Amino acid sequence: STLRLDMLLDKLDEFTVMDTRRRDNPDFYGHLVLNGDSAWIRGPLTNLKIDAMVETAPGAWVDIPLTSYTSASQLDYVTFVSNGQEIALEEKDTKITGIGMNVTVNATPDARMRLILNEQVGDIIEARGEGAINLQITESGEFYMSGIYTLTSGNYLFTAENVVNKKFTVEPGGQIIFSGDPLTAELDLTALYSVNAD
């Protein structure tokens, strides 16, 4: 007989659902603290289903790298050597399997989101905003996001070849539109760079 859960978590108050770093999952990571009325956790331990409608709590943050490669181990022109011997890097599967999740998060300006366009040079959009974002993780480990995140404040650190570093202010009202794969998010933003004339 398989152990099954059928739990209703009632009145979530600053409930931490994720506390990960890049080393844990290079696709998305952060400290996700939520408030909400309820969440259901059902199914056998080998195939749990989580359904919830929640909102972000103060101190929550999420980083989403949008680069074409996510770690130095994926750069084929980088070789790691120790004592004259080449080191083979172990690839790890970062997919979450055996858990199905369907969570709608009402994002509030209390939470911070960073879209990392190029981590190697520091090309990053950091934003606060609001909107209903649906997060889904399938039992096979695929991750999907859908919804519109409307910025209330933010900045964009633009870097070019490690020579030019300019910090732009992102105007309120811009949007990040998620429609499935978070790596294909559509950005509709206006960023301003202030120049001081002497």
C-alpha positions in Angstrom: 0.0 0.0 0.0 1.3 3.5 -0.9 1.0 6.4 1.5 -1.3 9.1 0.1 -1.8 12.7 1.2 -4.9 14.7 1.1 -4.0 17.9 3.0 -5.6 21.3 3.1 -3.2 24.0 4.4 -5.5 26.7 5.7 -4.5 30.3 6.0 -0.9 30.4 4.8 1.0 33.3 6.6 4.5 34.0 5.3 4.8 30.4 4.2 8.2 29.6 2.6 7.7 27.4 -0.5 11.1 27.8 -2.1 14.5 28.7 -0.7 16.9 27.8 -3.4 20.1 29.2 -5.0 21.6 28.9 -8.5 23.5 25.8 -7.5 20.2 24.1 -6.6 18.4 24.9 -9.9 20.0 27.1 -12.6 16.7 27.6 -14.4 15.0 29.6 -11.6 15.8 30.1 -7.9 15.0 32.4 -5.0 13.3 32.8 -1.7 9.5 32.6 -2.3 7.5 33.5 0.7 3.7 33.5 0.3 0.4 34.4 2.0 -2.9 32.8 1.0 -6.2 31.4 2.1 -5.4 27.7 1.3 -3.3 25.2 -0.6 -4.1 21.5 -1.4 -1.5 18.8 -1.4 -2.8 15.5 -2.7 -1.7 12.2 -4.0 0.9 9.5 -3.3 4.3 10.6 -2.1 5.8 9.6 -5.5 3.3 11.7 -7.4 2.1 14.7 -5.3 -0.2 17.4 -6.7 -0.1 20.9 -5.2 -2.8 23.5 -6.0 -2.9 26.9 -4.5 -3.8 30.6 -5.0 -1.5 32.8 -3.1 0.2 36.2 -3.0 3.8 37.2 -2.5 4.9 38.3 1.0 7.5 40.9 1.9 11.1 39.6 1.4 10.2 37.3 -1.5 12.5 37.2 -4.5 13.0 35.1 -7.7 15.8 35.1 -10.2 15.3 33.8 -13.7 18.3 33.4 -16.0 17.4 34.0 -19.6 20.8 33.2 -21.1 21.6 30.6 -23.7 24.0 28.9 -21.4 23.7 28.6 -17.6 27.1 27.6 -16.3 30.7 27.5 -17.1 30.5 23.7 -17.5 28.4 24.3 -20.7 31.1 26.5 -22.4 32.9 24.0 -24.6 36.0 26.3 -24.8 36.6 26.2 -21.1 38.7 23.4 -19.7 39.2 22.8 -15.9 42.7 21.4 -15.0 44.0 20.3 -11.7 47.6 19.1 -11.3 48.0 18.8 -15.1 44.9 16.5 -15.4 41.7 17.6 -17.1 38.7 17.4 -14.8 35.5 16.0 -16.2 32.5 18.0 -15.0 29.5 16.0 -13.8 26.2 17.1 -15.3 23.3 17.1 -13.0 19.6 16.8 -13.8 17.9 19.8 -12.2 14.3 18.8 -13.1 11.8 18.3 -10.3 10.1 15.0 -10.9 7.2 13.3 -9.2 5.5 16.5 -8.1 2.8 18.3 -10.1 2.3 21.9 -9.1 -0.3 24.4 -10.2 0.0 27.7 -8.3 -1.4 31.1 -9.1 0.7 33.8 -7.5 -0.7 37.3 -7.1 2.6 39.1 -7.3 2.8 42.3 -5.2 5.5 45.0 -5.2 6.8 43.5 -1.9 8.6 40.9 -4.0 11.6 41.4 -6.3 12.1 39.6 -9.6 15.4 39.6 -11.6 15.6 38.6 -15.2 19.3 37.7 -15.8 20.0 38.4 -19.5 23.7 37.7 -19.3 25.2 36.8 -15.9 28.8 36.8 -17.1 28.7 40.6 -17.8 25.9 41.5 -15.3 23.2 42.4 -17.8 20.2 42.2 -15.4 16.7 43.6 -15.2 15.5 44.0 -11.6 11.9 44.8 -11.0 9.0 45.0 -8.6 5.5 44.8 -9.8 2.1 43.1 -9.7 0.0 40.6 -11.6 -1.3 37.1 -11.5 1.3 34.6 -12.6 0.5 30.9 -13.0 3.3 28.6 -12.2 3.1 25.0 -13.3 5.5 22.1 -12.8 4.5 18.9 -14.5 5.1 15.4 -13.1 8.0 15.0 -15.6 9.7 18.2 -14.4 8.8 20.7 -17.1 8.3 24.3 -15.8 5.8 26.8 -17.2 4.8 30.3 -16.4 1.9 32.3 -17.8 0.5 35.7 -17.0 1.4 39.4 -17.2 3.7 41.1 -14.7 3.2 44.8 -14.7 6.2 46.8 -13.3 5.8 49.4 -10.6 9.5 50.1 -10.4 12.8 48.7 -11.6 16.2 49.2 -13.2 18.2 47.7 -16.0 22.0 47.4 -15.7 23.1 47.4 -19.4 26.6 46.1 -20.0 28.4 45.8 -23.3 31.6 43.8 -23.6 32.6 44.7 -20.0 33.4 48.2 -21.3 30.1 50.0 -21.0 28.1 49.8 -17.8 24.9 52.0 -17.7 22.1 51.8 -15.2 18.7 52.6 -16.7 15.5 53.3 -14.7 12.6 51.2 -16.0 9.4 53.2 -16.2 6.3 52.0 -14.3 3.7 50.3 -16.5 6.1 48.1 -18.5 5.2 44.5 -18.8 6.8 41.1 -18.7 4.5 38.6 -20.5 4.9 34.9 -19.7 3.2 32.5 -22.0 4.7 29.1 -21.2 8.5 28.7 -21.3 9.9 31.4 -19.0 12.9 31.6 -21.3 10.6 33.0 -24.1 9.1 35.8 -21.9 8.1 38.9 -23.9 9.5 42.2 -22.5 7.6 45.4 -23.2 9.6 48.0 -21.2 10.7 51.5 -21.5 14.0 52.3 -19.7 15.5 55.8 -19.3 19.1 56.8 -18.8 19.8 60.1 -17.0 22.6 62.2 -18.4 24.0 65.1 -16.3 25.0 68.1 -18.5 27.7 70.3 -17.0 
